[in-house]
């Protein structure tokens, strides 16, 4: 019997593998989209001239809605610990002051284009304060509920006056409704509030 000849396996030319890997890396970097957290939309006031002092702002206590988040992510509204699910309702009651409660913001009456005479809480302010230890998610959750309170009030007024949702109205009508429910959320610098002790304000 003849011996079988062993076949020699040719060597793979790997000289171009580095080039191929590099091209693949560039391809995936270009085509892959990264999830980037988007910021919160805020319209900042224009900067004051260098020679002008900031005006003193006198906010009556009844016009101020204080929301605090402590280092344990507990939520305190007007000195009372509440659940996140109750924040939107409480904010809407404060912003609207439907029954002219003396403990809620002052009502003013103004003639607004496209709406006519409207009575609303023009001078209300929501003050959002958080602890340096507050988690980002807790802060965003509270922000979302406060913004949702404004959105719901605007939507309710749009349906009442025009029979359409707020986002279905044209720009002029949306601006008119924004004058009745202006978004006034003041964000203070984070402080060290620590944990909230039960029974304290």
Beta strands, then each sheet from edge to edge (+ up, - down):
strand 1: 64-69
strand 2: 75-77
strand 3: 80-82
strand 4: 108-112
strand 5: 116-120
strand 6: 125-130
strand 7: 185-187
sheet 1: 3+ 2- 1+ 6+ 7+
sheet 2: 4+ 5-
end
